[in-house]
């Protein structure tokens, strides 16, 4: 197996707010070569680095908004997120949980700080990733996967080094519970100080990592601190992560769809005509109803 080189290490950009409840650093799409085509099938990644929200009687968040043509994946590291959608799904994403929502043909959605967390305040840290859908599935019915922390695949590393927590795809022989429409691997490496974990994905897959906590060394060469994003090249299939201190690292790798991307706001389709149709359907109420 050939070692996969590091293409670029990206520091966090200045944070901005999505609604009034999500303070995020945007990594995809952005400069630094992290556009939708290069990161295909990953078309958006917002990272909410640890941030303290003071107590509030009114939960902060994002009001009702539409999605079509892709999936949203929300991973909660600190804090709790409540959500509702026009398909009748609702719930709370607690620390360690994952919400995998397939917007597909269209859905209305809102998400906000869970009521009890909002009243007490606290540290909040999360990732939201958008995964593009192949053209043949963009107009399929919406669906929702609520993945609690205990449901995630857990590959225990030897000698007390930690674990790799698999959300989707596979690590070694450990399978993640999320179902996907194209080959996608998504996992958290939770490593104790001094631990090392090896990863291997097909060379042509878009592959990256985000250091959620701690500091790591990649391929025994490059030190990467917390809140930094690493994009790998396509010149090899394997890389290693060594924890220089207790660390949590989000690892993502996916097979490019290699289809045209037309994106505007909350809609990601294949043509501009399909984007126009999405706006028209939204105006006509075809995405359902949500207060």
C-alpha positions as CSV (number, residue, x, y, z in Angstrom):
1,X,0.0,0.0,0.0
2,X,1.3,3.5,-0.9
3,X,1.3,6.3,1.6
4,X,-1.2,9.1,0.9
5,X,0.4,12.5,1.0
6,X,-1.0,15.6,2.7
7,X,-2.2,18.1,0.1
8,X,-2.8,20.9,2.5
9,X,-3.4,21.7,6.2
10,X,-6.1,24.3,6.6
11,X,-6.5,26.5,9.7
12,X,-10.0,27.5,10.8
13,X,-11.4,30.5,9.1
14,X,-13.0,33.3,11.1
15,X,-16.3,32.0,12.5
16,X,-19.7,33.1,11.5
17,X,-23.2,32.4,12.7
18,X,-25.8,30.1,11.1
19,X,-29.0,31.5,12.7
20,X,-28.2,32.6,16.2
21,X,-27.3,29.2,17.6
22,X,-24.5,27.8,15.5
23,X,-21.1,29.5,15.5
24,X,-19.1,27.7,12.8
25,X,-15.9,27.7,10.8
26,X,-16.6,26.8,7.2
27,X,-14.2,24.4,5.6
28,X,-16.2,23.1,2.6
29,X,-16.7,24.9,0.2
30,X,-14.0,27.4,0.8
31,X,-10.7,28.6,-0.6
32,X,-7.7,26.4,-0.1
33,X,-8.9,24.1,-2.9
34,X,-11.7,22.8,-0.8
35,X,-14.5,23.4,-3.4
36,X,-17.4,21.0,-4.0
37,X,-15.8,19.4,-7.1
38,X,-12.5,18.7,-5.3
39,X,-14.3,17.3,-2.2
40,X,-17.0,15.4,-4.1
41,X,-19.2,13.8,-2.6
42,X,-18.7,16.1,0.4
43,X,-20.2,19.5,-0.6
44,X,-20.3,21.4,2.7
45,X,-18.6,21.1,6.1
46,X,-19.3,23.6,8.9
47,X,-17.4,23.0,12.2
48,X,-18.6,24.6,15.5
49,X,-15.5,24.6,17.6
50,X,-16.0,24.6,21.4
51,X,-18.0,27.8,22.3
52,X,-19.8,28.7,25.5
53,X,-23.4,29.8,25.2
54,X,-24.8,31.5,28.3
55,X,-28.2,30.5,29.6
56,X,-31.2,31.6,27.6
57,X,-35.0,31.2,28.0
58,X,-35.4,31.2,24.2
59,X,-33.5,28.4,22.5
60,X,-31.0,29.6,19.9
61,X,-30.9,28.0,16.5
62,X,-32.1,28.1,12.9
63,X,-35.7,28.6,11.9
64,X,-37.6,26.7,9.2
65,X,-35.6,26.2,6.0
66,X,-35.8,23.8,3.0
67,X,-33.3,21.3,1.6
68,X,-33.3,19.3,-1.6
69,X,-30.8,17.0,-3.4
70,X,-28.4,15.9,-0.6
71,X,-28.0,14.6,2.9
72,X,-27.2,16.5,6.1
73,X,-25.1,14.8,8.8
74,X,-24.9,16.4,12.2
75,X,-22.4,15.1,14.8
76,X,-22.7,16.5,18.4
77,X,-19.5,16.5,20.5
78,X,-20.7,18.9,23.2
79,X,-24.2,20.3,23.9
80,X,-27.5,19.1,22.6
81,X,-29.5,19.9,19.4
82,X,-33.2,19.5,19.0
83,X,-34.7,19.3,15.5
84,X,-38.0,18.9,13.6
85,X,-38.8,18.4,10.0
86,X,-41.9,18.4,7.7
87,X,-41.8,14.6,7.4
88,X,-42.8,14.3,11.0
89,X,-39.3,13.5,12.4
90,X,-38.1,15.1,15.6
91,X,-35.7,14.3,18.3
92,X,-32.6,15.4,20.3
93,X,-29.0,14.9,19.2
94,X,-27.0,14.4,22.4
95,X,-23.3,14.3,22.9
96,X,-21.8,11.5,20.8
97,X,-25.0,11.1,18.7
98,X,-25.4,11.6,15.0
99,X,-28.4,12.7,12.9
100,X,-28.3,11.6,9.3
101,X,-31.1,13.3,7.3
102,X,-31.7,12.5,3.6
103,X,-33.4,15.6,2.3
104,X,-33.6,14.1,-1.3
105,X,-36.8,15.3,-3.0
106,X,-37.4,18.0,-0.5
107,X,-38.0,18.7,3.2
108,X,-38.4,21.6,5.6
109,X,-36.2,21.5,8.7
110,X,-35.4,23.5,11.8
111,X,-32.7,22.9,14.5
112,X,-32.0,24.6,17.7
113,X,-30.4,24.2,21.1
114,X,-32.3,21.6,23.2
115,X,-34.5,23.4,25.7
116,X,-32.8,22.2,28.9
117,X,-29.3,22.9,27.5
118,X,-30.5,26.3,26.5
119,X,-31.8,27.1,30.0
120,X,-28.6,26.0,31.7
121,X,-26.1,27.1,29.0
122,X,-22.8,25.4,28.4
123,X,-20.1,24.4,25.9
124,X,-21.3,23.6,22.4
125,X,-19.3,21.8,19.7
126,X,-20.6,20.2,16.5
127,X,-20.0,19.3,12.9
128,X,-22.5,19.5,10.1
129,X,-21.5,17.8,6.9
130,X,-23.5,17.7,3.6
131,X,-23.1,14.6,1.5
132,X,-24.3,14.9,-2.1
133,X,-26.7,12.4,-3.6
134,X,-26.2,10.6,-6.9
135,X,-28.6,12.1,-9.6
136,X,-30.8,8.9,-9.6
137,X,-31.6,9.4,-5.9
138,X,-32.0,13.2,-5.7
139,X,-35.8,13.0,-6.0
140,X,-36.2,9.9,-3.8
141,X,-38.4,10.2,-0.6
142,X,-36.8,11.9,2.4
143,X,-35.7,9.7,5.2
144,X,-34.0,10.1,8.6
145,X,-31.5,8.0,10.6
146,X,-31.2,8.8,14.3
147,X,-27.9,7.2,15.4
148,X,-27.3,7.2,19.1
149,X,-23.8,7.0,20.5
150,X,-24.2,3.4,21.6
151,X,-25.3,2.3,18.1
152,X,-22.1,3.4,16.4
153,X,-19.6,0.8,15.4
154,X,-16.7,0.6,17.9
155,X,-13.3,-0.8,16.9
156,X,-11.2,-1.1,20.0
157,X,-7.5,-0.5,19.4
158,X,-4.9,-2.8,21.0
159,X,-3.1,-2.0,24.2
160,X,-5.5,0.6,25.5
161,X,-4.8,3.1,22.7
162,X,-8.4,4.1,22.3
163,X,-11.0,3.3,19.6
164,X,-12.3,4.2,16.2
165,X,-16.0,4.9,16.3
166,X,-17.6,4.2,12.9
167,X,-20.6,6.2,11.8
168,X,-20.7,5.1,8.1
169,X,-18.6,2.7,6.1
170,X,-16.0,0.4,7.6
171,X,-12.9,0.4,9.7
172,X,-11.0,-2.9,9.6
173,X,-14.0,-5.3,10.1
174,X,-16.2,-2.8,12.1
175,X,-19.2,-1.5,10.1
176,X,-20.9,1.7,10.9
177,X,-24.8,1.8,11.2
178,X,-25.5,4.6,8.7
179,X,-26.8,3.6,5.3
180,X,-25.5,5.6,2.4
181,X,-26.4,6.1,-1.3
182,X,-22.7,5.9,-2.4
183,X,-19.6,4.6,-0.8
184,X,-18.9,6.9,2.2
185,X,-16.7,6.3,5.3
186,X,-17.2,8.6,8.3
187,X,-15.6,7.9,11.7
188,X,-14.2,9.4,14.9
189,X,-10.7,8.3,16.0
190,X,-10.7,8.7,19.8
191,X,-7.0,8.2,20.7
192,X,-5.1,8.3,24.0
193,X,-1.8,10.0,24.1
194,X,0.8,8.1,22.2
195,X,-1.7,6.0,20.3
196,X,-1.5,5.4,16.6
197,X,-4.2,4.4,14.2
198,X,-3.8,3.4,10.5
199,X,-6.3,4.1,7.8
200,X,-6.7,3.0,4.2
201,X,-9.2,4.1,1.6
202,X,-9.1,3.9,-2.2
203,X,-6.7,6.4,-3.6
204,X,-9.3,8.2,-5.8
205,X,-11.7,8.8,-2.8
206,X,-11.9,12.3,-1.5
207,X,-10.2,11.9,1.9
208,X,-9.7,14.3,4.8
209,X,-9.6,14.7,8.5
210,X,-10.6,17.3,11.1
211,X,-8.9,17.5,14.5
212,X,-11.7,17.9,16.9
213,X,-9.7,17.8,20.1
214,X,-6.0,17.5,21.0
215,X,-3.0,17.4,18.6
216,X,-1.9,14.7,16.2
217,X,1.0,13.9,13.9
218,X,0.0,12.6,10.5
219,X,2.2,10.1,8.7
220,X,4.9,10.7,11.4
221,X,5.6,14.0,9.7
222,X,3.1,16.8,10.0
223,X,1.8,18.1,13.4
224,X,-1.8,19.1,13.2
225,X,-3.5,21.0,16.2
226,X,-7.1,21.1,17.1
227,X,-9.6,22.8,14.8
228,X,-7.4,22.2,11.7
229,X,-8.5,20.4,8.6
230,X,-6.2,18.1,6.6
231,X,-6.9,17.3,2.9
232,X,-5.1,14.3,1.5
233,X,-3.8,13.9,-2.0
234,X,-4.9,11.1,-4.4
235,X,-1.4,9.6,-4.7
236,X,-1.9,6.7,-2.3
237,X,-4.4,4.9,-0.1
238,X,-2.9,4.7,3.4
239,X,-2.1,7.2,6.2
240,X,-1.5,7.1,9.9
241,X,-2.5,9.3,12.8
242,X,-0.4,9.5,16.0
243,X,-1.9,11.2,19.1
244,X,0.6,13.7,20.6
245,X,-2.0,14.2,23.4
246,X,-5.5,12.8,24.0
247,X,-7.2,13.5,20.7
248,X,-10.5,13.1,18.8
249,X,-10.2,13.2,15.0
250,X,-13.1,13.1,12.5
251,X,-12.0,11.1,9.4
252,X,-14.0,11.2,6.1
253,X,-13.5,9.5,2.8
254,X,-16.0,9.1,-0.1
255,X,-16.1,8.0,-3.7
256,X,-16.6,11.0,-6.0
257,X,-19.9,10.9,-7.8
258,X,-18.3,12.7,-10.8
259,X,-21.6,14.3,-11.8
260,X,-22.4,18.0,-12.6
261,X,-23.1,20.1,-9.4
262,X,-25.5,23.0,-9.5
263,X,-25.9,24.5,-6.1
264,X,-27.8,27.5,-4.8
265,X,-28.5,28.0,-1.1
266,X,-30.2,25.0,0.4
267,X,-30.6,23.1,-2.9
268,X,-27.9,21.0,-4.6
269,X,-28.9,19.5,-8.0
270,X,-27.2,18.7,-11.3
271,X,-28.6,21.5,-13.5
272,X,-29.6,25.1,-13.1
273,X,-33.1,24.1,-14.4
274,X,-33.4,21.7,-11.5
275,X,-32.5,24.5,-9.1
276,X,-35.2,26.7,-10.5
277,X,-37.7,23.8,-10.2
278,X,-36.7,23.4,-6.5
279,X,-37.4,27.0,-5.8
280,X,-40.7,26.8,-7.6
281,X,-41.7,23.6,-5.7
282,X,-40.7,25.3,-2.4
283,X,-42.9,28.3,-3.2
284,X,-45.8,26.1,-4.1
285,X,-45.6,24.2,-0.7
286,X,-44.5,20.9,-2.1
287,X,-41.9,20.5,0.7
288,X,-44.7,20.1,3.2
289,X,-45.4,22.3,6.2
290,X,-43.5,23.1,9.4
291,X,-44.1,25.9,11.9
